[in-house]
Amino acid sequence: MKKSHAYLVVTLLLTMLLSQNAMAQYTIPAKMNWWYESRFGMFIHFGSYSYLAKGEWAMNNGYSKNDYQTQVSSKFNPVKFNGGTIARLAKNAGMRYLVITAKHHEGFCMWPTAVKSFKSIDTTKLYDLREYTAFDKKRDIIKELKDSCDAVGVKFCLYYSILDWNHPSQLRSPGNDKNGWYTYSTLTSASAKANYIADMKAQLKELIDNYHPALLWFDGDWTYQYGDYTYGVTSPDKWWTKADGVDLQNYLRGLDPNLLMNERVFRSAGLGDWDCSEGSTLGSPNSRPWETCQTMNESWGYNSTDNKYKTTKALILELVQNVSRDGNYLLNIGPKGDGTVPTQSITALNAVGDWMKTNSSSIYGATRSPFLSEPTWGLYTKKSGKLFAHVFTWPTNGLLKVPTLTSTNTIRKIYLLNDTTTLLNYKDSLGYIRISVPANVPNPTGSVVVIDVAGLPKASTQYSKITAISVTGQGGLTTITGVGGTLQMVRTLTPTNATNKTVTWTVSDTTVATISISGLVTAKKAGSVTVTATANDDSDIFGKMQIIVGTSATLNPQTSSLKVYPNPANNGTVHLQYDNSSDLISYSLADLMGREKLKGTFTNHTTLNLANCKQGIYMVKIENKGDREVRKLLVN
């Protein structure tokens, strides 16, 4: 009876705490409103690995526990760490919450822990910053950063790894890769697991009691078999179960009912308060709150050889992409071993902050685009009374076209967010709001046009415009083998119920080939042409494909400038590299049914997270200034 009564009380309390955010397409618990509306946070990967300057997985590079501790951790001494500097850096960048690694996979504790099992190999010292290193015994950098965040109004949060490569309960897992740590750690026994979980809970209670984090960001939960969330039998290297995740979640909520946590108490099982996408933005809005964690370069922990920092425009684009698809953006910095922040990171954050000073109202509290498709020139975000058009490719003809909103969304005025007093002329007809914009781009890194309307912006259903056109040759052909030969082009429209389904066909060079109004290409001489199908519904949507005209001897395939690796890929990450341009390139990953799993924009290189992709064949497509390349990707 007591158990049933307690369940009823909890259910009633949860019902009372749930509030429907007017901008969200799902219910947001009241305790999550601050996180959902913040949209932008700072991630900090900082640990003893920072001393080595080779990234946060340095221990995986062939070190034994003892060697890593004596050669790396013992020399870590972040004497120049300044919590106030970092908190202000986050605040000035427009970030509203901050997550720092309290304990990464290496097991090194960044705070003075009192849990005795987290010791060095020789068991003489606790394996933490205060006791194991020469760092000032009177300092606690986690407390310093917490106090600094409170002072400037940034929510303070902590990262904690469930996996612990140092703890005596866990050993290397030989056979998983050449170094042995990656993916799994092996438990020494069932009793070791029970003792470790008890110790882990003790440390988490320590963190909650001492630092009162607004959320806990978990990682290292992958010591289980992917895809099987209900199995009851564990093995030494697959020891973390869904039941363990549920138990940990309930334990933490018992300590602090307002504490938030991510899904990685046991990922992909609907636990925690939001889903995580690591290293890449989801291609479309999720079924529940979500967040992308992303690096500024290609490393999480400080790596002295990694200078591939993203441009300001690329960082702002990623931020807007996340918000336009109803996600948060957690952007990482990796301080050096002495505690200072790399100059490149400071420069990047200050530049993003300059943009946020003018445009933050289009980010904070904003949510997903009201439209099903994204324009070629940018992205949309919205909030009650405002539709924000984020323009990353400024129209050269002085005309910006935005799909018509519902009849209840009466337009009051349209203006640039960097100039709220100068109103822009517009005309709303035939399914589009045609906005006259200045000839010169207001902000090269990203301009924002505001459509001020009555109510929450919603897409009109009166018109059905073409949102995408795919062009192929009949039978999949891309060549015409001789002069006088023909090839019928086929266009596929999205959506299929578009009001006007007609297109205009053109070729790039009529001396090489001509094309009829029905899309029949006739070869005139050897060479290559780009065939374009442009929608006739005034949507400016087009599709392109290159075909080659010549003899079979001349039809040697061109060397691809798109590289997809590794291929086949494990259920982890895959890299895309496009060496043919410095422009922003759009990419998409779709299964053989054409269902998009990921999409986004990058310059030359990006990393895709395949954690939510099942085994099978996928198609990677990139488009750059109308040109398109497609590669097959096998996911094991």
N, C-alpha and C positions, 0 to 999 in steps of 0.2 A: 504493500500500500504506500509506503513512504517513497519508493522508487517511482511509482506511477504519479503520485502527487507532485513530486519534484519535477518530473518531466512536464506536467501540465503548467506549472509555474514558469519554467524556462520557456516553454512555447509561447505563453502569453507575453512574457517580457520581450522575446524576440519580435513578436508581432507588433508590439508597441514601438520598438526601436526602428522598424523599417519605415523608410520614407521614400516616396516616389520623386526622384529628382526630375523636374519638368523638362530638362534637356536630354535626359538619358532614355535609351530604348529598353532599359531593364531597371529593376529595382535596386537602389543603392541604399544599404544600411546607413542610418544616421551617423554612426561612428566613422564611416568611410567618406563622408562628404568632403572633409578637408583634403583627403588624398585625391579623390576624383576631380576636384576643382583645381588642385594645384598644377597638375599636368606636367610639371617640369621639375626634376630633381637631380642631385649630384650623387654619383657613386664614387667611392674611394677605395681602391685596392691598395692596402698598405700593410706590410708585414716584414718579417725578417728577410724574405726574398728580395725586398727592395734594395738591400745592401748589395746583393749580387748583380743587380741591374740587368737581369735576364728574364723578367716576367715572373708571374705569380706561380707558375708550374715548375720553377727551377729545381725543386726537390726531385722531380720526375726524371731529371737528366743524369741518372746513374748513381745518385748519392745513396749511401746507406744512412740509416737514422743517425748513427753516431757521427759520421763524417759531416752530414748536413748541419747538425747542431753545433759541432765544434768549429767547422770551417765557414759557416754562413751565419747562423742565428747568433752565436756568441759575439760576433763582430758588429752586429746591428746596433747603431747608437744614434737615433734621430734627434740629436741635440738642437737642431734648428727648427723642429716642428713647432708651428704656431697656430693654435686652434682659431684664434681671432682672425688671422690672415685668411685661412681657408673658409671660415664661416662668412666673412665679408665678401670673399670671391664668389661664393655661391649666391649670396644675396644680390650682389651687383649684377650677376649674370641672369637674374630673374628666376633662380631656382628656389622652390619653396620647401623642399625637404632634402635631407642629406643622409646617405647610408654609408657607413664605414665598416670595414672588415674587422670585427672583434677577434675572430679566429677563422683563418682560411684552412685549406686542406692540409697544410704543413703542420697544423696543430699548435702553432705558436700563439700564445695568448697576448693580446695587445693591452690587457688590463691586469692589475695585480689579483690573480685568482687565488682563492683559498681552498679550492678543491684539490686534494692531495695527490690524486692519481695522475694529474697532468704534469708529470715530472720529466726531467731530462733522462737520458738513457742510464747515466750513472746514478740516478735517483737522489743526487745530492741537492738539487735545486728544482723549484717549480719552473716549468718551461714557459715563462712569461717575460715580458719586457722589463719589469722592475727587478726581478730576482736573477734572471739568467744572463743578463747583459751588464755592461758598464754604465747603462743609462742612469740618470739621476734618480735615486731611490725615493725622493720626495715627490716626484712628478707622476701624474696619471694623465696621459694624453687623451684618453677617452673622456675623462671628466672635464679636462680643459676644453675639448671640442664641444662637449655637451653644453657647458656653461656659455661658450661663445655663440652657439646656435640659439640658445634661449635669449641671449642678449640682443641678437639682430632679428629675431623672429623667424628663424628657419627651423622646421621640425627635425628633431634629432632621431636617427634610426640606426639599427645595428644589423650587420651581416654575421651569420654563424654557419659553419660547415658541419653537417651531420657526420660526414666522413672525416676521419682524423688519422693522418699518416704517422703521427708520432705516438699515439696512445698505445700502451702495451697490449691492449686487446686486439690490435690490428697489425697484420703482417703484409708483406708484399704478396701480390697475386701473380705468380709466374704463369706464363703462357698467354696472358692477355696482350702483351706487346713486349718489345725488347727490354723495356725498363721495368715493367712489372706493376707500377702503381696505377697507370691509366685505367679508368673505368671502375675498377673494383679495389677494395682492400679485403683481405681475408681475416675473418674472426678466428681466434684461437680455440674458442669453445662456446657452447650455449650459455654457460654461466658467465663467461667473459662479456657476452653481449648484454646480459641483464645488468651486470655491474657497470658497463660502459654507459648504457642508457640512463641509469641512475645518476652517474657522474655528470652526464651531459645535462640532465634536468637540473642538477644542482648548480651547474655553471650558468644556465639560462636564468634560473631564479636569481642568481647573483647579479647578472646583468640587468634584470628588470628592477630588482630592489635598489641597486646602486646608481643606475643611470636613467631609469624610467623612459626607455625608448618608445617612440610613437608606433613603431612597427619593427618586426624582426624579419629579415630577408634571409631565407634559408637557401642552402646549396649543398652539394655533395650527397644528395639523396638517391643517387643512381646505382647503389649497390643492390639492385634487384634486377629481375629479368624483364626487359621492356615488353610492354604489351600484355602482360599477365598481372593483373592487379588484385587477384583474389586467391592466388595459390596459397596453400596452407603449409607446404613443406619448404623450409629454407635450406640453403647450403652455406658453407662458410664464406663464399664470396658473393652470395645473394641473400644477405641477411636482413635488410631493411624492408619491412612489409607495410602494406596499406594499414593494417591494424596498428603498427607502430606509429605511423603518421597520424592516425586518428587519435591515438592515445596522447601523443605529444601535443597535438592541437588542443585537445580538451584540457590537458594539464596547464598549458600556457594561458588559456582563456579563464581558467580558474584562478590564476595568479593576478591577471589583469583583464577584465572583461572588455576593455576598450582597445586592447592591443590588437594591431593588425598583423597579418603575416601573409607571405606569398604562397603559391601553390606547392612549393618545393618541400613542404613537410612530407609530401609524397606526390610527385608531379603526375599530371595527366589523369588524376582520379577525382577532380572536382573539389579538392580540399583547399584550405586557405581562403583568402579573400579576393585574389585576382590571379590571372594566368600570366606567365612570363614568356616572352619571346627574346631569346638571347642573340644579339648580333644582327638581327634583321627585323624589319617592320612587317606586321601581318598585312596581307594583301587586301583584307576587307575587315569590317567591324566584327568583333567576336561575340559569342553568346553570353559573355559576362565580362566584367571589368578586366583589363589587361594592361600590360606595360612592356615596353621594349627597353632592355638595358643595352647600351651601345658604347663603344670606345671612340676616342678622338682619332686614334691611329689604328694599329693592329694589335695592340697589347693592352692587357688590363693592369697588371703590375708594371712598375717602371722597367723599361727596356731601353738601355742607352743606345742601341743600334737601330731602333725603330723611329724613323723620322717621317713616316708616311701620314702626316696629319691632314685631316680633312679641311677643306676651305670653310670659311664662314657660311657661305651660301649652302654648302652641302649639309652643315650642321643644322641650320635653320630649316632647310627642306625636310630633314628627318624629323625635327620637332613638329613641324606642321603636318607632315604625313601621319604621325601618330595621333595627333589630336583630331585630324579630319576623319580618322577611322576609329575614333573613340578610345584611344589609348593614351597612356602616360609615357614620358620619355625620361629615362634615367641615364644621364651622360657621365661617363667615368673619367676620373683623373687618377694617375699613379704617381704619388710623391716619390722623390728620390730617397736613398738610404739615410740621408741626413735630415729628412723631414721637409725639405723645401719642395715646392711645386715646380715642375719643368716650365721654362719660359714659354714654350710653345702652347702649353695648356692655358697659362695665364692670358696670353695674347688672344687665344681662341675664345675663352670665356668672356673676356672684356668686349670682344667684338660682338658676340651674341647678346651680351648685356646692353650694348648700344642699340641694337635692333629692338630688344624687348622694351626699352624705355619708351619707345613710340608705339609699339605694336602689341604689347602684352594683353590688352583687352580682347584681342582676337584669339588668345591662348587660354588665359585663366577662366575657368568656368565654362569654356566653350566645348562643343562636342561635335559629333560626326556630321559630315556633309549630308544635306537633305536629298542629294541626288545619287542615283545608282552608279553613275560613271564619273570619272574624273576628267577634267578638260586637259588638253594638250599643253596649255600654258601654265597650269598650276593646280591649286587645291582649294577646297572650301572648308570653313568651319562656321559654326553658328551658335547663337544663344538667343534668348527671347528678345525680339525686336531688332536683331542684327543678323545679316548674312555677310560673312567676310570672304571676299574673293582674294586669295593669296596668289599674286601673279609673279611667277619666276621667269617667264619668257614674255617680255613686254610687247604688245601688238605694235607692229611698225606702221599699220594703217590708221592708228588712232581710234580703233573701235574694239571694245571688249564685249563679248557676247556671253550672257549668263542665261540659263534656262528660266523660263517663266515660273513664278511661284503661284500658289493658290490664290483664288479671288479674295480670300479673307486677308491675305498678306498685302494690304494696301501699301504701296511705296510712298514713303514720306519725303525722303531725300537720298541722294547718293553722293559720296565724297571720298576723298583719300584720307586714310587714317593719319597721315603725316601733315594734313592740311584740312582740318575739320570745318573751316569757314568758307572755303571755295566749293560751291556745289557743282556737280557734274551733270551735264545734259544727258537725257536718256529717252528711249522710246521702247515701249513694251508692246510687241505685236508678233503674231505668227510663231509663238512659242519661245521667243527670246527677248530678254531685256538688252537692248543695244545701248551701250554706254560710251559716250565720247570721252576719251581720256587724253591727257597731254601727250605730245609727240615724244618728249624725253622721259625716260624711265625715272620715277621718283627715287627709287632705291634699288641699285643693281643687285643687292643680295636678296631682295624680296619685298615687293610693294603690296600694300593691302588696300583694296577698294571696299568700302562699306555700303551695303544696301540697307538702309534704315526702313524697317517695315513694321506693320502692326502684327503682333503675335509672334509665335515661333515659326521661323521659315519652313515651309513645306513645299515639295516639288508639285507642280501642277500635273494633273493627269489628263488635261484636255488635249495635249499634244504628245505624240510619241515620236521622238526624233531618233535618228540613227546615232548610236554611240560608238560603233566600231565597224570596220570593214576589213575582212580578210580576203586577200587575193591569191588565187592559185591557178596553175595551168590545168586544163582538163586531163584527168588521169595522173595528176601529180607531176606532169612534165614541166621542165624549166628551159628546154632548148628547142630550137627549130634547126634541123640538120642541113638545110640547103635553101638557096634563094628560090622564092616562089612558094616555099612551104608555109603552112599555116598552123596556128595553135589557138584553140578556143580558151579564152580566159573565163574564170568563174569567180564571182564575188559572193561572199557570205556576209549577210548583214546582221548586226546585233542592235536592238532586239528584232526578232522576226516579225513583230506586229507593228513595225514603224509605219507611220501614216503614208509617207512617200518613200517607196522602195527603189526608185530609179537612181542610176548613177551615170556620170559622164566618164567615158574612157579616153585616156590620152597616153601617148608614148613620148619618151624624152627626146628621141631623135627620129624624125620622120624619114631621114635618108636611109636609115637601117631597116625600119619596119613601119607599117601603118596599122591602124586599128579601127574597126567599124564601131557603129553605135551599139552593137550587140556584144562587143568584146572579142571579135575575131582578129587575131594578129596575122598579118601577111608579111613575110620576110622579103626585103629588097636587096640587102647585101650583108656580108659577114660583119659581125660586131655584137654589141650588146645594147639593150635599151631597158629603161625602167618603165613598167606599165603601171599606170595609176588609175584607180577608180575613185571618183569624188562624188559624195552624196549630193543629190539635187534638192535636199530639204532645207538648205541654208544652214546646216549644222557645221559646216567646214570640216567634216570628218572625211578622211580618205584612207585608202589602203594601197600599198605599193608592193611590187615584186619585180626582180630583175630577171630577164630572160636573155639567153645567148643565141645569136644567129650565126651559123657557119656550117662547116663540114664537121663530120664526127672527129676528124683528126685535130681540129682546132678547139674542141670542146674539153680542154683540160680543166679540171676543177681548180678554182682559185684557193690559195691558202687562206684558211679561216683566220680572222682577227679576233674571234671569240674563243676563249679557252675556258673549259669547264673541268675542274679537277678537285679531288680525285674522282675518277669515273671508271668503274663503279664506285659509289660512295656508300659508306656505312651510315647507320642511322645517327648522324651527328651533324657535320657541316660540310659544305661544298663551296669552292671559290669560283667566282666568275671574274674573268679578266678580259678586257676589250682594249686592245692596243692601238686602235685606229683613230681615236679621237680624245680630246680633252674636254669635250662637252658633256653635259649631263645626259645620261643614257637611261632609258626605261627598260626594265626587265620584268619578266613574269615566269613563274614556274607552274605548269599545269599537268594534270594527269592525262591519260590517253582519251578520257571522256571530255577533255577540254575544260575541266573544272580547275580554276585558278587556286593554287595553294599559297603562293607568295607573289608579291609584285612590289615594285618600288623604283627608285631612281638612284643611280650611282655614277661616279666618274672613274672610269678605267677598271676599278677593282672593288668587289664587295664580297662578303661572306654570308651565305644563306644558312639558316638554322633548319635542319631537316627532321628535328625531333618529332614533329607531328605528321611526317610523311611515312606511310606504310611502305613495305617492300613493293617494288614494281618499277615500271618504266614511266618516266616523266619527260616533258619537253621544256627545255629552257629557251626562251625567246628574248631577244633584245631588239630594240628599235632606236635608231639614231638618225634624226633628220629625214625620216621617211624610209631609210634603208632598214632591212630586217635580216637577222640571222637566227637560225633555230638549230639547237643541238639536242640530241637524245641523251638522257641521264638515267642510269640504272642505279636504283637505291636497293642495297642488300638488306 
